[in-house]
């Protein structure tokens, strides 16, 4: 990856190293040329360091000075940007820069540059970066380039305006101009926010935030993006790090704008490299598992608190694989920091069901997030898919559901598939696992399901069309032992029959049952506000553990996917 790069020039030596001194005496064109040259040399420096790290010649402690280096560059960037802006103002170009038709494009490109800076600052040594990507995305395939580009025409217009204002400088911003994603950590949101919002975004420290305040008055950082984009575009892990959680570029929503969050959730569902090209089913499972821990007797668990941010719940083997759903939603949380994780996860399930052709489900906001794991419910409350009807009733009666609601909620198996490395089972329930319908019930009744023991010893049920030659058969459909229990139990089977025959009835009952599921553990006053907020806090709460390493499947109890 780095073979074509040579060690950069030694700064401060007598070999004619480039410098930013003397810019005041240069013309605008000379300043631009000098800045571009220095930026390229900086890029070569970072790439050379990365190459040495990849070869194992540097330790983590030796790499750490690069972070200080970037901070220094940011300081220089602010000073040089102000100088250039003064020059542009003398030429009358700043008026054009502030024109309404261009301001949005420039803001998006600035955010692109800052996001690139962020990724550069967080980038670990190459080997660890590759391991991180592999661990977090489950070896997903990289998205196709057209999925990553976004609105090319809009961004291209902004890039053209920047190049004109800087004296037709040929920057490398064009290489990233389509990346307008807004995945910014809190301390960098300051510099992207309008002046009136910076104080609201806040930060740590006596003066409203140390790093936030340092960056808060910086103008557009388009020249710094030259050097950062050049570095990241040649890093072997950078494309995955920059793109795996991409969303379409839009401005940050105002607090309480759930419509904007819904739109971003819908856009984020499309994941070509993930299961069947959609994150929708894992969003539904995430919402289900976040609420399905409720115990009506002790009044513990439920959808409040977002306990899966902590190892005690997120590391539960029954939640294996849900780290992917949480990771898919992280860019949305970063973009809309006012929404709580517990609201985001439950809303994602509701939106996904509707986007995949299911019913509209009533959803109410107001959930809050635990600040520690003291209220996280104990493990073992989620269904064990190897069991029968008695176990199913024990789990769902504990939450306050009846037989009709149990069967209706089981209809969520219209979506998604099982994975041997998560639950121990393998395959989808239906032919189209990203389309919500009553096909699950129709196939459960109609097809002949034969028991099959998988290579890991797990027993499931499969349908195989014997009339189709083996080499032409598609992936076999499957049912869990708990699915088959719905047929063998007379009370459950009655509702299976009704839902198989009447899609509208199923949709109506499912929407009501799922709304009830999302409200488990929530207490509201007459105004609909959540009142059980002990040990919780609104807004975003840093998760001390992401729980990206769930217990190995062979140690895990079998649970629904």
C-alpha positions as CSV (number, residue, x, y, z in Angstrom):
1,X,0.0,0.0,0.0
2,X,2.8,2.4,0.9
3,X,5.5,1.1,-1.5
4,X,5.5,4.2,-3.8
5,X,6.1,6.6,-0.9
6,X,9.6,7.7,0.1
7,X,10.7,9.2,3.4
8,X,9.8,12.9,3.5
9,X,12.2,15.7,3.7
10,X,13.7,16.4,7.0
11,X,12.2,19.6,8.4
12,X,14.6,22.0,9.9
13,X,17.6,20.7,8.0
14,X,19.7,22.6,5.5
15,X,18.3,20.6,2.6
16,X,15.8,23.2,1.5
17,X,12.9,21.9,3.6
18,X,9.6,23.6,3.0
19,X,8.3,26.2,5.6
20,X,5.3,28.3,6.2
21,X,7.4,31.3,7.3
22,X,7.4,34.4,5.1
23,X,3.8,34.0,3.9
24,X,3.1,37.7,4.6
25,X,5.4,38.7,1.8
26,X,4.0,36.3,-0.8
27,X,1.2,36.8,-3.2
28,X,-2.1,34.9,-2.9
29,X,-1.0,32.4,-5.6
30,X,2.4,31.9,-3.9
31,X,0.8,31.3,-0.5
32,X,-1.5,28.7,-2.0
33,X,1.3,26.9,-3.7
34,X,3.4,26.9,-0.6
35,X,0.6,25.6,1.6
36,X,-0.2,22.8,-0.8
37,X,3.4,21.8,-1.0
38,X,3.7,21.7,2.8
39,X,0.5,19.8,3.2
40,X,1.7,17.2,0.7
41,X,5.0,16.8,2.6
42,X,3.1,16.4,5.8
43,X,1.0,13.7,4.1
44,X,4.1,11.9,3.1
45,X,5.4,12.1,6.7
46,X,2.3,10.5,8.1
47,X,2.3,7.8,5.4
48,X,5.9,7.0,6.1
49,X,5.2,6.7,9.8
50,X,2.2,4.4,9.1
51,X,4.5,2.3,6.8
52,X,7.0,1.9,9.6
53,X,4.3,1.0,12.0
54,X,2.9,-1.6,9.6
55,X,6.4,-3.1,9.3
56,X,6.5,-3.4,13.1
57,X,9.4,-0.9,13.5
58,X,7.4,1.4,15.8
59,X,5.6,0.9,19.1
60,X,2.4,2.5,20.1
61,X,4.3,4.9,22.3
62,X,6.4,5.9,19.4
63,X,3.3,6.5,17.3
64,X,1.6,8.7,19.9
65,X,3.5,11.9,19.0
66,X,1.5,12.0,15.8
67,X,-1.5,13.1,17.9
68,X,0.5,16.1,19.2
69,X,1.6,16.8,15.6
70,X,-2.0,17.0,14.4
71,X,-2.8,19.4,17.3
72,X,0.1,21.6,16.2
73,X,-1.1,21.6,12.7
74,X,-4.6,22.6,13.8
75,X,-3.0,25.6,15.5
76,X,-1.1,26.6,12.4
77,X,-4.2,26.0,10.4
78,X,-6.2,28.6,12.3
79,X,-3.5,31.2,11.9
80,X,-2.9,30.6,8.2
81,X,-6.6,30.4,7.5
82,X,-7.2,33.8,9.0
83,X,-4.3,35.2,6.9
84,X,-5.7,33.8,3.7
85,X,-9.3,34.9,4.5
86,X,-7.9,38.5,5.0
87,X,-6.4,38.2,1.6
88,X,-9.6,36.9,0.1
89,X,-11.5,39.8,1.8
90,X,-9.2,42.3,0.1
91,X,-10.0,40.8,-3.2
92,X,-13.7,40.9,-2.6
93,X,-14.0,37.1,-2.7
94,X,-15.2,36.7,0.8
95,X,-18.6,38.3,-0.2
96,X,-19.1,35.5,-2.7
97,X,-18.0,32.9,-0.2
98,X,-20.8,34.0,2.1
99,X,-23.4,34.0,-0.5
100,X,-26.4,31.9,0.4
101,X,-26.3,29.5,-2.5
102,X,-22.8,28.4,-1.5
103,X,-22.8,28.5,2.3
104,X,-24.4,25.0,2.7
105,X,-21.9,23.4,0.3
106,X,-18.9,25.0,2.1
107,X,-20.2,23.9,5.5
108,X,-20.6,20.3,4.3
109,X,-17.0,20.2,2.9
110,X,-15.7,21.7,6.1
111,X,-17.4,19.0,8.1
112,X,-15.9,16.4,5.7
113,X,-12.5,17.8,6.5
114,X,-13.0,17.7,10.2
115,X,-14.4,14.2,10.1
116,X,-11.2,13.2,8.2
117,X,-9.2,14.9,11.0
118,X,-11.1,13.0,13.6
119,X,-10.5,9.7,11.9
120,X,-6.8,10.6,11.6
121,X,-6.6,11.3,15.3
122,X,-8.3,8.1,16.2
123,X,-6.5,5.9,13.8
124,X,-4.5,3.2,15.6
125,X,-1.4,1.5,14.1
126,X,-2.3,-0.3,10.9
127,X,-2.5,-3.8,12.2
128,X,-4.7,-2.9,15.1
129,X,-6.9,-0.8,12.8
130,X,-7.5,-3.8,10.6
131,X,-8.3,-6.0,13.6
132,X,-10.7,-3.3,14.9
133,X,-12.5,-3.1,11.5
134,X,-12.7,-6.9,11.3
135,X,-14.1,-7.1,14.9
136,X,-16.6,-4.3,14.6
137,X,-18.1,-5.0,11.2
138,X,-18.1,-8.8,11.3
139,X,-16.0,-8.8,8.1
140,X,-18.6,-7.0,6.1
141,X,-17.8,-6.3,2.6
142,X,-17.0,-2.7,1.8
143,X,-19.8,-0.7,0.4
144,X,-19.7,-0.1,-3.4
145,X,-18.3,3.2,-4.3
146,X,-21.6,4.6,-5.6
147,X,-23.1,4.0,-2.1
148,X,-20.3,6.0,-0.5
149,X,-20.3,9.1,-2.7
150,X,-23.5,10.8,-1.8
151,X,-24.7,13.8,-3.7
152,X,-21.8,14.3,-6.1
153,X,-23.2,17.3,-8.0
154,X,-23.9,19.3,-4.8
155,X,-20.5,18.6,-3.3
156,X,-18.7,19.3,-6.6
157,X,-20.3,22.7,-6.7
158,X,-18.9,23.5,-3.2
159,X,-15.5,22.2,-4.2
160,X,-15.5,24.4,-7.2
161,X,-16.3,27.5,-5.1
162,X,-13.5,26.7,-2.7
163,X,-11.0,26.3,-5.5
164,X,-12.0,29.6,-7.0
165,X,-11.8,31.5,-3.7
166,X,-8.3,30.1,-3.0
167,X,-6.9,31.3,-6.3
168,X,-7.7,28.1,-8.3
169,X,-5.5,26.0,-6.0
170,X,-5.5,22.4,-7.1
171,X,-6.2,20.7,-3.8
172,X,-7.0,17.1,-3.0
173,X,-10.3,18.0,-1.4
174,X,-11.9,16.8,-4.6
175,X,-10.9,13.2,-3.7
176,X,-13.2,13.4,-0.7
177,X,-15.7,16.0,-1.9
178,X,-18.5,13.4,-2.0
179,X,-18.0,12.4,1.6
180,X,-20.3,14.8,3.5
181,X,-21.0,12.5,6.5
182,X,-21.4,14.1,9.8
183,X,-19.7,11.6,12.1
184,X,-18.1,14.1,14.5
185,X,-17.2,13.6,18.1
186,X,-18.6,16.1,20.5
187,X,-15.4,18.3,20.8
188,X,-15.3,18.8,17.0
189,X,-19.0,19.5,16.7
190,X,-18.2,22.8,18.3
191,X,-16.2,24.1,15.3
192,X,-18.9,23.0,12.8
193,X,-21.9,24.5,14.7
194,X,-23.2,28.0,14.2
195,X,-21.9,30.5,16.7
196,X,-25.1,30.6,18.7
197,X,-25.0,26.8,19.3
198,X,-21.4,26.4,20.4
199,X,-22.1,27.2,24.0
200,X,-25.1,24.8,24.0
201,X,-23.0,22.0,22.7
202,X,-20.7,22.5,25.7
203,X,-17.7,20.7,26.8
204,X,-15.6,19.8,29.8
205,X,-13.6,22.3,31.8
206,X,-14.0,25.6,33.5
207,X,-14.2,27.6,30.3
208,X,-16.9,25.4,28.7
209,X,-14.6,22.8,27.2
210,X,-10.8,22.7,26.7
211,X,-10.5,21.2,23.2
212,X,-14.0,22.5,22.2
213,X,-13.1,26.1,23.0
214,X,-9.7,25.7,21.2
215,X,-11.4,24.8,18.0
216,X,-14.6,26.9,18.3
217,X,-13.5,29.9,16.3
218,X,-11.7,28.2,13.4
219,X,-12.8,29.2,9.9
220,X,-13.2,26.6,7.2
221,X,-10.4,24.1,7.4
222,X,-10.3,23.1,3.7
223,X,-6.5,23.2,3.4
224,X,-5.9,20.9,6.3
225,X,-8.2,18.4,4.6
226,X,-5.6,18.3,1.8
227,X,-3.0,16.6,4.0
228,X,-5.4,14.5,6.0
229,X,-7.3,13.2,3.0
230,X,-4.1,12.4,1.3
231,X,-2.9,10.3,4.3
232,X,-6.2,8.5,4.8
233,X,-6.8,7.8,1.2
234,X,-3.7,5.6,1.1
235,X,-4.1,3.9,4.5
236,X,-5.1,0.2,4.1
237,X,-7.9,0.4,6.7
238,X,-9.1,3.9,6.1
239,X,-11.8,3.3,3.6
240,X,-13.5,0.9,6.0
241,X,-13.1,3.2,9.0
242,X,-14.5,6.2,7.0
243,X,-17.4,4.4,5.3
244,X,-18.7,1.5,7.4
245,X,-21.1,3.8,9.3
246,X,-21.9,6.3,6.5
247,X,-25.1,8.3,6.2
248,X,-26.3,10.8,3.8
249,X,-25.2,14.4,4.5
250,X,-27.8,16.6,6.2
251,X,-27.6,19.2,8.9
252,X,-27.9,18.3,12.5
253,X,-31.5,18.3,13.7
254,X,-32.9,20.5,16.4
255,X,-33.7,18.8,19.8
256,X,-36.9,16.8,19.5
257,X,-36.9,16.5,15.7
258,X,-37.6,12.8,15.6
259,X,-38.7,13.1,12.0
260,X,-35.1,13.8,11.1
261,X,-33.9,10.8,13.1
262,X,-36.5,8.6,11.4
263,X,-35.2,9.7,8.0
264,X,-31.6,8.9,8.9
265,X,-32.6,5.5,10.4
266,X,-34.4,4.6,7.1
267,X,-31.3,5.7,5.1
268,X,-29.0,3.7,7.3
269,X,-30.9,0.5,6.8
270,X,-29.4,-0.1,3.4
271,X,-26.2,-2.0,4.0
272,X,-25.1,-4.0,0.9
273,X,-22.4,-5.8,2.7
274,X,-24.6,-7.0,5.6
275,X,-27.3,-9.7,5.9
276,X,-29.5,-9.7,2.8
277,X,-28.4,-6.0,2.2
278,X,-30.3,-4.6,5.1
279,X,-29.7,-3.6,8.7
280,X,-33.5,-3.5,9.2
281,X,-33.9,-6.9,10.8
282,X,-31.0,-6.4,13.3
283,X,-32.6,-3.0,14.3
284,X,-35.9,-4.9,15.1
285,X,-33.9,-7.5,17.1
286,X,-32.0,-4.7,18.9
287,X,-35.3,-3.0,19.9
288,X,-36.8,-6.3,21.0
289,X,-33.9,-7.4,23.2
290,X,-33.5,-3.9,24.7
291,X,-37.1,-4.2,26.0
292,X,-37.5,-8.0,26.4
293,X,-35.7,-8.2,29.8
294,X,-38.7,-6.8,31.7
295,X,-40.0,-8.5,34.8
296,X,-43.5,-7.4,35.8
297,X,-43.1,-8.8,39.4
298,X,-39.9,-6.9,40.3
299,X,-40.6,-4.1,37.8
300,X,-37.0,-4.3,36.5
301,X,-35.6,-4.4,33.0
302,X,-37.4,-3.0,29.9
303,X,-36.6,-0.5,27.3
304,X,-35.4,2.3,29.6
305,X,-31.7,2.7,30.3
306,X,-30.0,1.2,27.2
307,X,-28.2,-1.3,29.4
308,X,-26.6,-3.0,26.4
309,X,-23.9,-0.2,26.5
310,X,-22.5,-2.1,29.5
311,X,-20.8,-5.4,29.5
312,X,-23.3,-6.9,32.0
313,X,-26.0,-6.8,29.4
314,X,-24.3,-6.1,26.1
315,X,-22.0,-9.1,26.7
316,X,-24.9,-11.5,27.4
317,X,-24.5,-14.4,24.9
318,X,-28.2,-14.0,24.1
319,X,-27.3,-10.5,22.6
320,X,-24.5,-11.8,20.4
321,X,-24.5,-10.0,17.1
322,X,-26.4,-7.0,18.3
323,X,-23.1,-5.0,18.4
324,X,-23.6,-4.7,14.6
325,X,-27.0,-3.0,15.1
326,X,-25.6,-0.7,17.7
327,X,-22.7,0.2,15.5
328,X,-24.9,1.0,12.6
329,X,-26.8,3.5,14.7
330,X,-23.7,5.2,16.2
331,X,-23.4,7.8,13.3
332,X,-27.0,8.7,13.9
333,X,-26.4,9.2,17.6
334,X,-23.3,11.3,16.8
335,X,-25.4,13.4,14.4
336,X,-28.3,13.8,16.7
337,X,-26.7,13.9,20.2
338,X,-29.8,15.0,22.0
339,X,-31.6,11.6,21.5
340,X,-30.9,9.0,24.1
341,X,-29.7,5.5,23.2
342,X,-32.8,3.9,24.6
343,X,-35.0,6.1,22.4
344,X,-32.8,5.6,19.4
345,X,-32.8,1.8,19.6
346,X,-36.5,1.4,20.1
347,X,-37.3,4.0,17.4
348,X,-34.9,2.1,15.0
349,X,-37.0,-1.0,15.4
350,X,-40.3,0.8,14.8
351,X,-38.9,2.6,11.7
352,X,-37.4,-0.6,10.3
353,X,-40.7,-2.5,10.6
354,X,-42.5,0.2,8.7
355,X,-39.8,0.6,6.1
356,X,-39.8,-3.1,5.4
357,X,-43.6,-3.1,4.6
358,X,-44.9,-3.7,8.1
359,X,-47.6,-1.7,10.0
360,X,-47.2,1.7,11.5
361,X,-46.4,1.3,15.2
362,X,-47.2,3.9,17.8
363,X,-43.9,5.1,19.5
364,X,-43.4,7.5,22.3
365,X,-40.1,9.2,23.3
366,X,-38.7,10.2,26.6
367,X,-36.5,7.2,27.7
368,X,-33.3,7.9,29.5
369,X,-29.9,6.2,29.7
370,X,-28.3,4.5,32.7
371,X,-25.2,6.3,33.9
372,X,-23.8,3.0,35.3
373,X,-24.6,-0.7,35.2
374,X,-26.2,-1.0,38.7
375,X,-29.7,-1.2,37.2
376,X,-28.9,-3.5,34.4
377,X,-31.2,-6.6,34.6
378,X,-29.7,-10.0,35.2
379,X,-29.0,-12.3,32.3
380,X,-31.2,-15.2,31.4
381,X,-34.5,-13.3,30.8
382,X,-34.5,-13.6,27.0
383,X,-36.1,-16.7,25.2
384,X,-34.2,-19.9,24.7
385,X,-35.0,-21.1,21.2
386,X,-34.4,-24.7,22.0
387,X,-37.3,-24.9,24.4
388,X,-41.0,-25.6,24.1
389,X,-44.3,-23.9,24.8
390,X,-43.9,-24.0,28.6
391,X,-40.7,-22.0,28.4
392,X,-42.3,-19.5,25.9
393,X,-45.1,-18.8,28.3
394,X,-42.8,-18.5,31.2
395,X,-40.7,-15.8,29.4
396,X,-43.6,-13.8,28.0
397,X,-46.0,-14.1,30.9
398,X,-43.2,-12.6,33.0
399,X,-43.4,-9.5,30.8
400,X,-47.2,-9.4,31.0
401,X,-48.1,-10.8,27.5
402,X,-50.9,-13.3,26.8
403,X,-51.0,-16.2,24.3
404,X,-52.4,-14.0,21.4
405,X,-49.7,-11.4,21.9
406,X,-47.0,-14.1,22.1
407,X,-47.9,-15.5,18.7
408,X,-48.2,-12.0,17.2
409,X,-44.8,-11.0,18.4
410,X,-43.4,-14.3,17.0
411,X,-44.4,-13.0,13.6
412,X,-41.2,-10.8,13.7
413,X,-39.5,-14.0,12.4
414,X,-40.7,-12.8,9.0
415,X,-37.5,-10.7,9.2
416,X,-33.9,-11.6,9.2
417,X,-32.0,-14.9,9.6
418,X,-30.2,-17.0,12.2
419,X,-26.4,-17.3,12.4
420,X,-24.5,-20.3,13.7
421,X,-21.8,-18.1,15.3
422,X,-24.5,-16.2,17.3
423,X,-27.5,-18.3,18.3
424,X,-26.1,-21.6,17.0
425,X,-28.9,-21.9,14.4
426,X,-28.5,-21.3,10.6
427,X,-30.7,-19.8,7.9
428,X,-33.7,-17.6,7.2
429,X,-37.3,-18.3,8.2
430,X,-38.9,-17.0,4.9
431,X,-37.9,-16.5,1.3
432,X,-37.7,-12.7,1.6
433,X,-36.2,-11.9,5.0
434,X,-36.3,-8.1,4.5
435,X,-40.0,-7.8,3.8
436,X,-42.5,-7.8,6.6
437,X,-45.6,-10.0,6.0
438,X,-47.5,-13.0,7.4
439,X,-45.5,-15.4,5.3
440,X,-43.9,-16.8,8.4
441,X,-47.3,-18.2,9.6
442,X,-48.3,-19.5,6.2
443,X,-45.0,-21.4,5.7
444,X,-45.1,-22.7,9.3
445,X,-48.5,-24.2,8.5
446,X,-48.0,-25.3,4.9
447,X,-44.5,-26.8,4.6
448,X,-43.2,-30.1,5.9
449,X,-40.5,-29.3,8.4
450,X,-38.0,-32.0,9.0
451,X,-35.6,-32.1,12.0
452,X,-31.9,-31.5,11.3
453,X,-28.9,-31.5,13.5
454,X,-26.3,-29.0,12.6
455,X,-22.5,-29.5,12.8
456,X,-22.4,-27.8,16.2
457,X,-25.0,-30.3,17.6
458,X,-27.9,-27.8,17.5
459,X,-31.3,-29.2,16.4
460,X,-33.5,-27.1,14.1
461,X,-36.1,-27.8,11.5
462,X,-35.6,-27.3,7.7
463,X,-37.7,-27.5,4.6
464,X,-36.2,-29.0,1.5
465,X,-38.0,-29.1,-1.8
466,X,-37.3,-32.7,-2.9
467,X,-38.6,-32.0,-6.4
468,X,-35.8,-29.6,-7.1
469,X,-32.3,-31.1,-8.0
470,X,-29.9,-30.6,-5.2
471,X,-27.5,-28.5,-7.2
472,X,-30.4,-26.1,-8.0
473,X,-31.8,-25.7,-4.5
474,X,-31.7,-22.4,-2.8
475,X,-30.8,-21.8,0.8
476,X,-33.1,-24.0,2.9
477,X,-35.6,-22.3,5.1
478,X,-35.6,-23.1,8.8
479,X,-37.7,-23.0,11.9
480,X,-36.6,-23.1,15.5
481,X,-38.0,-25.5,18.1
482,X,-39.9,-22.6,19.7
483,X,-41.5,-21.9,16.2
484,X,-42.6,-25.5,16.0
485,X,-44.1,-25.2,19.5
486,X,-46.5,-22.7,18.2
487,X,-48.0,-25.5,16.0
488,X,-48.1,-28.2,18.6
489,X,-49.7,-26.1,21.3
490,X,-53.5,-25.8,20.7
491,X,-53.9,-22.2,22.1
492,X,-50.9,-21.0,20.1
493,X,-51.9,-22.9,16.9
494,X,-55.3,-21.2,16.9
495,X,-53.6,-17.8,16.4
496,X,-51.1,-19.2,13.9
497,X,-54.1,-20.2,11.8
498,X,-55.8,-16.8,12.1
499,X,-52.6,-14.9,11.2
500,X,-51.8,-17.2,8.3
501,X,-55.2,-16.5,6.8
502,X,-55.6,-12.8,7.7
503,X,-52.6,-10.5,7.1
504,X,-54.5,-7.4,8.2
505,X,-55.5,-9.0,11.5
506,X,-51.8,-10.0,12.1
507,X,-50.6,-6.5,11.3
508,X,-53.1,-4.9,13.7
509,X,-52.3,-7.3,16.6
510,X,-48.5,-7.1,16.0
511,X,-48.5,-3.3,16.0
512,X,-50.3,-3.2,19.3
513,X,-48.1,-5.9,20.9
514,X,-44.9,-4.3,19.7
515,X,-45.9,-1.0,21.0
516,X,-46.6,-2.7,24.4
517,X,-43.1,-4.3,24.2
518,X,-41.4,-0.9,23.6
519,X,-43.2,0.5,26.6
520,X,-42.2,-2.2,29.1
521,X,-40.7,-0.8,32.2
522,X,-41.7,2.8,31.3
523,X,-43.9,4.9,33.6
524,X,-45.4,8.1,32.2
525,X,-47.4,10.9,33.7
526,X,-50.6,12.4,32.2
527,X,-48.5,14.4,29.7
528,X,-46.8,11.3,28.4
529,X,-43.4,12.1,30.1
530,X,-41.3,9.3,31.5
531,X,-41.1,9.6,35.3
532,X,-39.0,6.6,36.3
533,X,-35.6,8.2,35.8
534,X,-33.7,6.9,38.9
535,X,-30.0,6.3,38.1
536,X,-30.5,7.6,34.5
537,X,-29.8,10.8,32.7
538,X,-31.1,12.2,29.4
539,X,-28.9,13.1,26.6
540,X,-25.9,11.0,25.5
541,X,-23.9,9.1,28.0
542,X,-20.5,7.7,27.2
543,X,-20.5,3.9,27.2
544,X,-17.6,2.5,29.2
545,X,-17.8,-0.7,27.3
546,X,-19.1,-1.3,23.8
547,X,-19.5,-5.1,24.3
548,X,-18.1,-5.9,20.9
549,X,-16.8,-9.3,22.1
550,X,-19.9,-11.4,23.2
551,X,-19.3,-14.8,24.7
552,X,-18.4,-17.4,22.1
553,X,-21.4,-19.3,20.6
554,X,-20.4,-22.7,22.0
555,X,-20.7,-21.2,25.5
556,X,-23.9,-19.3,24.8
557,X,-27.5,-20.4,25.6
558,X,-29.6,-20.6,22.4
559,X,-31.6,-17.4,21.9
560,X,-33.8,-16.0,19.2
561,X,-32.2,-13.9,16.5
